[in-house]
Amino acid sequence: MTEKLVKKFNVGGVLIERPFKIRRLGHFGVNATDVENALYFYHSLLGFKIVDIRDPYPEGKIVPKEFEHLGDIRGYFFRYGHDHHALVLYNHLFRGVTDTKDRWRKQVTVNQITWQVGTLKEVVNAYEWLMDKGCNMTKAGRDMPGSNWHTYLMDPDWFQNELYYGIEQIGWNGHSKPWEMHSREFKNVASLPQKSEYQEVNDALENGSNPASGYRDTEPLEEKYNVDGVLLGRPFKITKIGPVRLFCEDIDASLSFYRDMLGFTVTEETDYRGCRCIFMRNNTEHHSLALYPVKLRKILHCRSDTLLFSFALRLANYRQLRDAVIFLRDEHGFTIRDDIPQEVYLGIDYTAFVEDPDNHLIQLYFYMEQVGWNGETRPQEERRKVTPGRWPETIEPASDSFMGEPFLGPLG
């Protein structure tokens, strides 16, 4: 995996080292054992909107007795903006008994980490290239719901990564695609070219499909909070997902996978109490992925039976971040971890780590350092030093405050 790559692939007229280029973290999947309370946390409290529900036993089919003790076994697809889904929630134990052995591990409570590339051609070419490199490929084709073309592969710790293109967009009326349009699901690498989505919709309309028959979520909380001029059910709005933080059994193997195979750029490394921490990016953000040796898990008092350190969510601004802490901790009784040191999340200053009902850490923040054309980060001595748990009323701006990928669309 450490072989020298030759710049030879024409990706949209630009010669680069791989036949694809990751642009951003597109969506993320977490597995829960307490699905009912996880659903309340992510849907009602964090404000992710349900966009589709995958029921393995729909339309009155009886759930087998061997699954009854597992609780809710449906899969939930959530969005915060217009992408069909940014978060996927599944039952961890149900996935353990129904997934193939090459796709599930008990200590990997993540069902997918999904990275967006630019075109369908990149998705298709990536599959062949990664296969030739000896990567552990699990599937390719097109997912439903969501309509995204994809290829899946495992990292050294069995985190399932997805490269995708073309996810369904949810419009002003909030409806997902009608379920009958899922007939365009693919279980194999797509042949090229494929028909456009415009033509897919035309075909569905000609077959009598009702565009407004797809799922539309309802707001579970009273919209009583004035969030920068908009009434919402909680005093903040998610505007971006990531970064993802992973504990690794072999950090060198994980570094090689994400850097050499998937093309991530190492932004920065640091050492915390003898533990090597690696921050990696695929766009201008300081990092969209961070890798840590598994021995750090005990030092930080993280959940001992998962390799997921945390999954992060960006909020619209600093005031909303402060209000989110009060809302989750004081109004709803969730634990906010104030003991996670700033050294392990370089590029972010004010932040809050909240424990979800399964004790996964969800990192809330509002600012991430941006890396410019020369690839240099801000010098350590010029970064804002924060004390976790202390929340000034206002703060001074950084040179790159409110920079990076913007949120498109209304807050609610």
C-alpha positions in Angstrom: 0.0 0.0 0.0 3.0 2.3 0.3 4.1 2.0 -3.3 4.8 5.2 -5.2 1.8 6.3 -7.2 2.2 7.7 -10.7 0.1 10.7 -11.8 -1.7 9.3 -14.8 -5.5 9.3 -14.3 -7.5 11.9 -16.2 -10.2 13.0 -13.8 -12.2 15.7 -15.5 -9.3 16.9 -17.4 -6.9 16.9 -14.5 -4.1 14.3 -14.1 -4.1 13.0 -10.6 -2.8 9.9 -8.8 -6.1 8.0 -8.6 -9.1 7.7 -10.9 -11.2 9.5 -8.3 -11.0 12.4 -5.8 -12.9 12.5 -2.5 -14.6 15.9 -2.0 -16.2 15.6 1.4 -17.8 13.4 4.1 -21.2 12.7 2.6 -22.9 10.6 5.3 -22.2 8.5 8.3 -23.9 5.5 9.9 -24.1 4.6 13.5 -25.3 1.4 15.1 -27.2 1.4 18.3 -28.4 -1.3 20.8 -30.9 1.1 22.3 -32.6 2.2 19.0 -35.7 3.7 20.6 -33.7 6.2 22.7 -31.1 6.8 19.9 -34.0 7.7 17.6 -35.3 10.2 20.2 -31.8 11.7 20.6 -30.9 12.1 16.9 -34.4 12.9 15.6 -36.0 15.0 18.4 -33.1 16.5 20.2 -30.4 16.9 17.5 -33.0 17.7 14.8 -32.1 15.3 12.1 -35.1 14.8 9.9 -36.3 11.3 9.0 -36.4 10.9 5.3 -37.0 7.2 4.8 -37.4 4.1 7.0 -36.2 0.7 5.8 -38.3 -2.0 7.4 -37.0 -5.6 6.9 -40.5 -6.9 7.7 -43.0 -4.4 6.1 -46.7 -4.6 5.4 -47.7 -6.7 8.3 -45.0 -9.4 7.9 -44.3 -11.1 11.2 -40.9 -10.4 12.8 -39.3 -13.8 13.6 -39.2 -14.7 17.3 -35.4 -14.8 17.4 -35.4 -11.0 16.6 -38.1 -9.9 19.0 -35.7 -9.3 21.9 -33.6 -6.9 19.8 -36.2 -4.1 19.9 -36.6 -1.8 16.9 -34.9 -3.4 13.9 -35.8 -0.9 11.3 -33.1 1.3 9.6 -33.6 5.1 9.7 -32.2 7.5 7.2 -31.8 11.1 8.3 -31.0 14.5 6.7 -30.1 17.9 8.0 -30.1 19.7 4.6 -31.1 18.6 1.1 -29.0 15.4 0.7 -31.3 12.4 1.1 -29.3 11.3 4.1 -26.4 12.5 6.2 -26.9 10.0 9.0 -28.1 6.3 9.0 -29.2 4.5 12.2 -29.3 0.8 12.5 -29.7 -1.8 15.2 -26.2 -3.1 16.0 -27.3 -6.6 17.2 -29.7 -7.1 14.3 -27.0 -6.2 11.8 -24.7 -8.7 13.6 -27.1 -11.6 12.9 -28.2 -10.6 9.4 -25.1 -9.1 7.8 -22.6 -11.3 6.1 -19.5 -12.0 8.1 -17.3 -9.8 5.9 -19.3 -6.7 6.9 -19.8 -6.8 10.7 -17.6 -6.7 13.8 -18.9 -6.4 17.3 -16.5 -3.5 18.2 -17.3 -1.6 15.0 -20.5 0.2 15.9 -20.4 2.2 12.7 -22.3 0.8 9.7 -20.7 3.1 7.1 -18.4 6.1 6.5 -19.3 7.6 3.2 -17.2 9.9 1.1 -18.4 11.9 -1.9 -16.6 11.9 -5.2 -17.5 14.1 -8.2 -18.9 11.8 -10.9 -20.3 8.4 -11.7 -17.3 7.6 -13.8 -15.1 8.1 -10.7 -17.2 5.7 -8.7 -16.9 3.0 -11.4 -13.2 3.5 -12.0 -12.5 3.6 -8.3 -13.9 0.1 -7.9 -11.5 -1.5 -10.5 -8.5 0.5 -9.3 -9.1 -0.4 -5.6 -9.7 -4.0 -6.5 -6.3 -4.1 -8.3 -4.7 -2.6 -5.2 -5.9 -5.5 -3.2 -8.5 -3.6 -1.1 -11.2 -5.5 0.7 -14.2 -4.7 -1.5 -17.7 -5.6 -0.3 -20.2 -4.4 -2.9 -20.8 -1.9 -5.7 -23.8 -0.6 -7.6 -26.5 1.8 -6.5 -28.2 2.2 -3.1 -31.9 2.6 -2.4 -33.2 4.7 -0.7 -31.0 7.6 -1.6 -30.3 6.7 -5.2 -26.5 7.1 -4.8 -24.1 5.2 -7.0 -21.4 3.6 -4.9 -18.6 1.2 -4.1 -17.9 -0.2 -0.7 -14.7 -1.4 0.9 -13.3 -2.2 4.4 -10.4 -0.5 6.2 -8.0 -2.5 8.3 -10.2 -2.3 11.4 -13.3 -3.3 9.5 -14.8 0.2 9.2 -16.9 0.1 6.0 -16.1 3.0 3.7 -18.3 4.0 0.8 -17.4 6.1 -2.2 -20.5 7.6 -3.8 -21.9 10.0 -6.3 -25.3 11.5 -7.0 -27.4 11.2 -3.9 -31.1 12.1 -4.1 -31.9 15.7 -3.2 -34.9 16.5 -1.1 -36.8 19.6 -2.3 -38.9 22.3 -0.7 -41.9 20.0 0.1 -39.7 17.5 2.1 -40.8 14.4 0.3 -38.3 11.6 -0.6 -38.7 9.7 -3.8 -41.7 7.4 -4.1 -40.8 3.8 -3.0 -41.7 2.4 -6.5 -38.8 4.5 -8.0 -36.4 2.3 -6.1 -36.5 -0.2 -8.9 -33.3 1.4 -10.3 -31.3 -0.2 -7.5 -28.1 -1.8 -8.7 -26.2 -4.7 -7.1 -23.2 -4.6 -9.4 -20.8 -2.1 -10.8 -22.7 0.1 -13.2 -22.2 0.1 -16.9 -21.6 3.5 -18.5 -23.4 5.6 -19.5 -26.6 5.5 -17.4 -29.8 7.5 -18.0 -30.1 10.8 -16.2 -32.3 11.4 -13.2 -34.4 13.7 -15.3 -35.3 10.7 -17.5 -35.8 8.4 -14.5 -38.4 10.9 -13.2 -40.1 11.1 -16.6 -40.3 7.4 -16.7 -41.8 7.2 -13.2 -44.4 9.9 -14.1 -45.4 8.0 -17.2 -45.9 4.9 -15.1 -48.3 6.8 -12.9 -46.0 7.5 -9.9 -47.1 10.2 -7.5 -44.1 12.5 -6.7 -45.7 13.4 -3.3 -46.2 9.8 -2.1 -42.7 9.5 -0.7 -41.9 9.9 3.0 -42.2 13.3 4.7 -41.1 13.8 8.3 -43.0 15.6 11.0 -41.4 17.9 13.6 -41.5 16.0 17.0 -40.9 19.1 19.2 -42.8 22.4 19.6 -41.1 25.0 17.5 -40.5 27.5 20.3 -36.9 28.5 20.0 -35.9 31.7 18.1 -32.8 30.4 16.3 -31.4 33.5 14.6 -34.8 34.6 13.4 -36.4 31.2 12.7 -38.6 29.2 15.1 -37.2 25.7 15.6 -37.8 22.8 17.9 -34.3 23.2 19.4 -32.0 26.2 19.9 -29.5 25.3 17.2 -29.2 23.9 13.6 -26.8 21.3 12.3 -25.0 22.7 9.2 -22.4 20.1 8.4 -21.3 16.6 9.5 -17.8 15.4 10.4 -15.1 15.0 11.2 -15.0 11.3 12.2 -12.6 10.1 14.8 -11.5 6.4 14.9 -9.5 4.3 17.3 -7.2 2.0 15.3 -5.6 -1.4 16.3 -2.7 -0.6 13.8 -2.5 3.1 13.2 0.2 2.7 10.5 -2.1 0.3 8.5 -5.0 2.7 8.8 -2.9 5.7 7.8 -1.7 3.8 4.7 -5.3 2.9 3.8 -6.7 6.4 4.0 -3.7 8.2 2.6 -2.4 5.8 -0.1 -5.6 4.1 -1.2 -8.3 6.7 -0.7 -6.1 9.8 -1.2 -6.5 11.7 2.1 -3.9 14.4 2.8 -2.2 14.3 6.3 -2.8 17.8 7.7 -1.0 17.4 11.0 0.2 14.9 13.6 0.6 15.3 17.3 1.5 13.3 20.3 -0.8 13.1 23.4 0.5 11.1 26.3 2.5 8.9 24.1 -0.3 8.4 21.6 0.1 9.4 17.9 -2.8 11.4 16.7 -3.2 11.9 12.9 -5.5 14.5 11.3 -6.4 14.0 7.6 -8.4 16.0 5.1 -9.8 15.8 1.6 -10.8 19.4 1.1 -10.0 22.7 2.8 -11.1 21.7 6.3 -8.3 21.0 8.8 -9.5 17.4 9.0 -12.5 15.3 8.0 -11.0 12.2 9.6 -8.7 11.6 12.6 -6.9 8.4 13.6 -5.8 7.4 17.1 -4.2 4.3 18.6 -6.7 2.2 20.5 -4.7 2.6 23.8 -5.9 6.2 23.9 -9.5 4.9 24.4 -8.8 4.0 28.0 -6.8 7.2 28.7 -9.8 9.3 27.6 -12.3 7.1 29.4 -14.2 6.4 26.2 -16.6 3.5 25.7 -14.4 0.4 25.9 -16.2 -1.9 23.4 -16.2 0.3 20.3 -13.5 1.7 18.0 -15.5 4.8 17.3 -14.0 7.7 19.2 -16.6 10.3 18.1 -18.7 11.7 15.3 -18.9 15.4 14.9 -21.6 17.9 13.9 -21.0 21.5 13.0 -23.6 24.0 14.3 -24.4 27.4 12.6 -22.5 29.6 15.1 -20.9 29.9 18.5 -24.1 31.2 20.2 -26.0 28.1 18.9 -23.2 25.9 20.3 -23.6 27.4 23.8 -27.3 27.1 23.6 -27.0 23.4 22.5 -25.0 22.6 25.6 -27.7 24.1 27.8 -30.4 22.4 25.9 -28.9 18.9 26.0 -27.3 19.0 29.4 -29.5 21.2 31.5 -32.9 20.7 29.8 -32.6 17.1 28.8 -30.0 15.6 31.2 -27.4 14.4 28.7 -23.8 14.1 29.8 -21.4 16.6 28.3 -17.8 15.5 28.5 -15.6 18.5 29.6 -12.4 16.4 30.0 -11.5 15.7 26.4 -8.3 17.7 25.8 -7.9 20.1 22.9 -4.7 18.3 21.8 -6.8 15.5 20.3 -9.0 17.7 18.2 -6.6 20.2 16.6 -8.2 22.7 14.2 -11.3 23.1 16.5 -11.5 25.3 19.5 -14.8 25.6 21.4 -16.6 22.3 21.3 -18.8 19.9 23.4 -18.7 16.1 23.5 -22.2 14.8 24.4 -22.8 11.1 25.1 -25.7 9.6 23.1 -27.9 6.9 24.6 -25.4 4.2 23.6 -22.5 6.3 25.1 -21.1 7.1 21.7 -19.5 10.6 21.8 -21.0 13.2 19.5 -18.8 16.3 19.1 -20.6 19.6 18.6 -18.6 22.6 17.3 -19.0 25.7 15.1 -15.5 26.5 13.8 -12.8 24.5 12.0 -9.5 25.9 10.7 -9.3 26.0 6.9 -6.2 25.1 5.0 -5.3 27.2 2.0 -3.6 26.7 -1.4 -0.1 26.1 0.1 -1.3 23.4 2.5 0.0 25.0 5.6 -1.9 25.0 8.9 -2.1 27.8 11.4 1.0 27.8 13.7 0.2 26.2 17.0 1.1 29.3 19.0 -1.5 31.3 17.0 -4.4 29.0 17.7 -7.1 29.9 20.3 -6.6 28.1 23.5 -9.8 27.0 25.2 -10.7 25.5 28.6 -13.3 22.8 28.0 -16.5 23.6 29.9 -16.0 27.3 29.9 -18.3 29.3 27.7 -17.7 33.1 27.3 -20.7 35.1 26.2 -19.0 36.2 23.0 -15.6 35.4 21.4 -13.2 37.2 19.0 -13.2 36.0 15.4 -10.5 34.0 13.8 -9.2 34.9 10.3 -11.2 32.0 8.9 -14.4 32.2 11.0 -17.5 31.2 9.0 -15.2 29.9 6.2 -15.4 26.5 4.5 -18.4 24.6 3.1 -21.5 26.7 3.6 -24.9 25.5 4.6 -27.4 25.8 1.7 -31.1 26.2 2.3 -33.3 27.5 5.2 -32.6 26.6 8.8 -36.0 24.9 9.1 
